């Protein structure tokens, strides 16, 4: 017999509420125990702002592991908080220790994905800072190429255990668009003039006002 998820009193932001741009209206208010078609929701695996190292998951070692996880979640569902009548659940991503090695990594979590085959490139904010592509940082309009950049920087972090660009100012933990672009230029050189023409003029002029040679 399954138990019910219990509500907890917590005023501080949790889970996806920690995303500055989080808008509950853009998310389906899923509830543990709810039936969606032929499927029943038993747990929340996690949340993410886009592709990053946390979204690279290891495949299940066997169906028995998944069955054990489902039974555990039915007996002890994750707690939740209520915000304006909508539940926000704590994530339950732990499936227990591996017994057969790491195996193949798989990319998952496409809940905020959009199609790249659109007449006008997307221009809203995406991607965690260390993996953010130049066209996203400079609001030059982005499509599939932003994902290629994102994937490359994630793979570098996994293999080298360090990041190419962290966007941090020297001597400070504060992140900035200016520091991030400066790190890219230091490694890759100045951006092409055709690319700069596509950028948001306010951002471009603020960053490259003294770089007239790029025009």
C-alpha positions, 0 to 999 in steps of 0.5 A, a space after each residue: 500500500 502506498 503512503 501519501 506525500 506530506 506537506 512541510 512548512 518552509 518559507 525559503 525557496 527550494 528546488 526549481 524556486 531557486 532559479 531566478 527566472 522561475 515562473 510556476 505558470 510555465 510548469 505543469 503542477 504534477 503531483 506524486 500519485 497522480 495518473 497521467 494516461 497509463 502512467 503514475 507519477 511516483 517521484 521527482 528525480 530532479 530539476 535543472 536550468 539546462 545542460 550541465 554535468 548534473 544532467 549526465 545520468 548513468 543508465 539503470 543496471 537492470 529492471 530490479 533497481 527501478 522496481 526497488 526504487 518505485 517500491 521505496 518511493 511508494 512507501 516513503 514519498 518525497 515531502 513537498 511544500 505548497 505555494 499558491 496551491 501548487 506542490 513543489 516536491 523534494 527531489 529523490 535522485 538516489 538509486 543506491 550504489 552501483 554494482 556493475 561499474 559506471 557504464 555509459 553516460 546518458 544525457 537527460 532532462 529536456 523539460 525546458 527544450 525548444 525546437 531550433 527549426 524556427 524562422 527567428 532564432 531564440 533569444 531568451 536566457 538559457 544554460 548555466 554560466 560556466 557552460 553558456 555559449 557566446 551567442 546566449 551571453 551576448 543575446 545574438 540569437 541562438 539555435 542548435 550551435 548553442 547546444 554544441 558549445 554547451 556539450 563541449 564545455 560539459 565534456 571538458 569539465 568531465 574529462 579535465 575536472 575543471 572549467 574553461 570559463 567560469 565567469 568569475 571576477 578576479 578575487 571575487 566569487 561574483 559572476 559577470 557577463 564581462 568577465 565571462 566574455 573576457 575569458 573567451 576572448 583571452 582563449 579564442 581571440 576577438 569575436 568576428 564582426 559579423 557575429 557582433 552585428 547580431 548581438 544586442 546593441 546595449 550589451 555589445 556597446 557596453 562590452 566592445 565600445 573601445 574595439 572599433 576595429 570589430 565594426 
